[in-house]
């Protein structure tokens, strides 16, 4: 079954009790993006959501020692997988101004990464040209997923689950629905289209590890240098 995530003008926090999911729309607080550095091989931004500030840096080149600290260990691991399989160095540090928001930090992380990669895409389209879309499969033990990303068709996010794949509900400390929102917010931040197919797994942890492996590889393919698409108008319009 394939589901399209709805467009929202607010980020949502979620309360989970058993199998019941209640969505509470949370009005946006003051938000701001400050670009610290931007070139075809490195982008660093500060993203202020009002209650929390992200310091995010993405670079291309020799592998570095990554600093990823969102305050949620599982989320740190998943972002690490994106960095490893996309072959981009990603650093993400989060500063909380008040009480730590529980699951909203996962959505915020997706949005910030998407916004930073969007800035990087603009730089690389102008200098090198980039492929603009990518597809990959992720395998981790018994789990198997597929991911597709396009920067040529605007915002959209679709996710499907194999007919025999059960809904696990939680992945360690995080609800599954929250991890889905990470991808939706990434797509919104980069203004791209993501298709995520969760095919099979017997374990929620293995399932989402395979999904992030697939997505990391697809992201790397999307940003692969491709002079054929240098300064392509359709991609520049989509990234505007």
C-alpha positions as CSV (number, residue, x, y, z in Angstrom):
1,X,0.0,0.0,0.0
2,X,1.4,3.4,-1.0
3,X,0.6,6.5,1.0
4,X,1.3,10.1,0.1
5,X,2.1,12.2,3.1
6,X,-0.1,15.3,3.2
7,X,1.3,18.8,2.8
8,X,1.3,20.8,6.0
9,X,2.0,24.4,6.8
10,X,3.1,23.5,10.3
11,X,5.3,20.9,11.8
12,X,3.4,18.5,13.8
13,X,4.2,16.9,17.2
14,X,2.7,13.5,17.9
15,X,1.5,11.8,21.0
16,X,1.4,8.0,20.8
17,X,-0.6,5.7,23.1
18,X,-0.6,2.0,22.1
19,X,-1.7,1.8,18.5
20,X,-3.6,5.1,18.6
21,X,-1.9,8.1,16.9
22,X,-3.1,11.7,17.7
23,X,-1.7,14.5,15.6
24,X,-1.5,17.9,17.1
25,X,-0.7,20.8,14.8
26,X,1.9,23.0,16.5
27,X,2.0,26.7,15.3
28,X,5.5,27.6,14.0
29,X,7.7,29.6,16.2
30,X,10.0,32.2,14.8
31,X,12.3,30.5,12.3
32,X,15.4,31.7,10.6
33,X,18.2,30.2,8.4
34,X,21.6,31.8,8.5
35,X,24.1,30.7,5.9
36,X,27.6,30.6,7.4
37,X,29.4,29.3,4.3
38,X,28.2,28.2,0.9
39,X,30.2,26.9,-2.1
40,X,30.0,23.9,-4.4
41,X,31.9,21.7,-1.9
42,X,30.8,22.9,1.5
43,X,27.6,24.4,3.1
44,X,27.2,25.3,6.7
45,X,23.9,26.8,8.1
46,X,22.5,27.7,11.4
47,X,18.7,26.9,11.6
48,X,16.7,28.5,14.4
49,X,13.3,27.0,15.2
50,X,12.8,29.2,18.2
51,X,13.1,26.5,20.9
52,X,16.1,24.7,19.3
53,X,19.0,25.7,17.0
54,X,20.8,23.4,14.5
55,X,24.3,23.9,13.3
56,X,24.6,21.8,10.2
57,X,27.6,21.4,7.9
58,X,27.8,19.3,4.7
59,X,31.0,18.9,2.7
60,X,32.3,16.8,-0.2
61,X,35.8,15.5,-0.2
62,X,38.0,13.3,2.0
63,X,36.2,11.5,4.7
64,X,36.2,13.4,8.0
65,X,35.4,12.6,11.6
66,X,31.7,13.4,11.8
67,X,30.1,15.2,14.7
68,X,26.4,14.3,15.0
69,X,24.6,15.0,18.2
70,X,20.8,15.6,18.1
71,X,20.2,14.3,21.6
72,X,18.6,11.2,20.3
73,X,21.0,8.3,19.8
74,X,19.0,6.4,17.2
75,X,18.5,9.5,15.1
76,X,22.3,10.2,15.3
77,X,22.8,6.6,13.9
78,X,20.4,7.1,11.1
79,X,22.0,10.5,10.0
80,X,25.4,8.8,10.2
81,X,24.1,6.2,7.7
82,X,23.0,9.0,5.3
83,X,26.5,10.5,5.5
84,X,28.3,7.2,5.1
85,X,26.3,6.0,2.1
86,X,25.9,9.3,0.3
87,X,29.6,10.0,0.7
88,X,29.0,13.4,2.1
89,X,30.5,14.5,5.4
90,X,27.6,15.6,7.6
91,X,27.9,17.4,10.9
92,X,24.8,18.2,12.9
93,X,24.9,19.7,16.4
94,X,21.7,20.7,18.2
95,X,21.4,23.3,20.9
96,X,18.3,23.3,23.0
97,X,17.1,26.6,24.4
98,X,14.6,25.1,26.8
99,X,13.1,21.7,27.5
100,X,14.0,19.2,24.8
101,X,11.1,18.5,22.4
102,X,10.5,14.8,22.3
103,X,9.9,13.7,18.7
104,X,9.7,17.1,16.9
105,X,13.5,17.0,16.8
106,X,13.3,14.2,14.2
107,X,11.2,16.3,11.9
108,X,13.4,19.3,12.4
109,X,16.5,17.2,11.5
110,X,14.9,16.1,8.2
111,X,14.0,19.7,7.4
112,X,17.5,21.1,8.2
113,X,19.3,18.5,6.2
114,X,17.0,19.0,3.2
115,X,17.5,22.8,3.4
116,X,21.3,22.4,3.6
117,X,21.4,20.0,0.7
118,X,19.2,22.3,-1.4
119,X,21.7,25.1,-0.9
120,X,24.5,22.7,-1.9
121,X,22.6,21.5,-4.9
122,X,22.2,25.1,-6.3
123,X,26.0,25.6,-5.9
124,X,26.9,22.3,-7.6
125,X,24.3,22.7,-10.5
126,X,26.0,25.9,-11.4
127,X,29.6,24.7,-11.2
128,X,29.6,21.0,-12.1
129,X,26.1,20.0,-13.0
130,X,24.5,17.1,-11.0
131,X,22.5,14.1,-12.0
132,X,19.4,15.3,-10.3
133,X,17.9,12.0,-9.4
134,X,18.9,8.7,-7.8
135,X,17.7,5.3,-7.0
136,X,19.1,2.6,-4.7
137,X,18.3,-0.5,-2.7
138,X,19.2,-1.1,0.9
139,X,19.9,-4.4,2.4
140,X,20.6,-5.1,6.1
141,X,20.3,-8.7,7.2
142,X,16.8,-9.9,6.3
143,X,15.5,-6.3,5.7
144,X,15.2,-4.8,2.2
145,X,14.1,-1.3,1.1
146,X,14.2,0.9,-2.0
147,X,14.5,4.7,-2.2
148,X,14.2,7.2,-5.0
149,X,15.0,10.9,-5.0
150,X,14.4,13.5,-7.7
151,X,15.2,17.3,-7.7
152,X,13.3,17.9,-10.9
153,X,9.6,17.6,-9.9
154,X,9.1,19.7,-6.8
155,X,8.0,18.6,-3.3
156,X,6.4,15.2,-2.8
157,X,6.7,12.2,-0.5
158,X,5.3,8.7,-1.0
159,X,5.9,5.7,1.1
160,X,4.7,2.1,0.7
161,X,5.0,-1.1,2.7
162,X,5.2,-4.6,1.4
163,X,1.9,-6.6,1.7
164,X,3.4,-9.0,4.2
165,X,5.3,-6.3,6.2
166,X,3.7,-5.6,9.5
167,X,3.5,-2.2,11.1
168,X,5.9,-2.4,14.0
169,X,4.8,0.9,15.8
170,X,8.1,1.7,17.3
171,X,11.8,1.6,16.5
172,X,13.7,1.6,19.7
173,X,13.0,5.0,21.3
174,X,11.2,6.4,18.3
175,X,7.7,5.8,16.8
176,X,7.8,4.7,13.2
177,X,5.5,7.6,12.2
178,X,8.1,10.1,13.4
179,X,10.8,8.5,11.2
180,X,8.5,8.8,8.2
181,X,8.1,12.5,9.0
182,X,11.9,12.8,8.8
183,X,11.8,11.9,5.1
184,X,8.7,14.1,4.5
185,X,10.5,17.1,6.0
186,X,13.7,16.3,4.1
187,X,11.7,16.4,0.8
188,X,10.1,19.7,1.9
189,X,13.4,21.2,2.8
190,X,15.1,20.3,-0.5
191,X,11.9,20.8,-2.5
192,X,12.3,17.4,-4.0
193,X,10.4,14.1,-4.5
194,X,11.1,11.0,-2.4
195,X,9.6,7.6,-3.0
196,X,10.4,5.1,-0.2
197,X,9.4,1.4,-0.5
198,X,9.7,-0.7,2.7
199,X,9.7,-4.2,1.2
200,X,10.5,-6.8,3.9
201,X,11.9,-7.2,7.4
202,X,11.3,-9.1,10.6
203,X,12.7,-6.3,12.8
204,X,11.8,-2.6,12.9
205,X,15.4,-1.7,13.5
206,X,16.7,-3.6,10.5
207,X,13.9,-2.3,8.4
208,X,14.8,1.4,8.9
209,X,18.5,0.7,8.7
210,X,17.9,-0.7,5.2
211,X,15.7,2.3,4.4
212,X,18.4,4.8,5.4
213,X,21.1,2.9,3.6
214,X,19.0,3.0,0.4
215,X,18.2,6.7,0.8
216,X,21.9,7.6,1.5
217,X,22.9,5.9,-1.8
218,X,20.1,7.5,-3.7
219,X,21.1,10.9,-2.3
220,X,24.7,10.3,-3.4
221,X,23.6,9.4,-6.9
222,X,21.4,12.5,-7.1
223,X,24.4,14.8,-6.4
224,X,26.8,12.9,-8.7
225,X,28.6,15.4,-11.0
226,X,27.1,15.3,-14.4
227,X,28.1,18.1,-16.9
228,X,25.2,17.1,-19.1
229,X,22.8,18.8,-16.6
230,X,25.0,21.8,-15.8
231,X,22.9,24.9,-15.3
232,X,19.8,22.9,-16.3
233,X,16.9,25.3,-16.1
234,X,14.3,22.8,-14.9
235,X,16.4,21.8,-11.9
236,X,17.3,25.4,-11.1
237,X,13.6,26.3,-11.2
238,X,12.8,23.4,-8.9
239,X,15.5,24.5,-6.4
240,X,14.6,28.2,-6.5
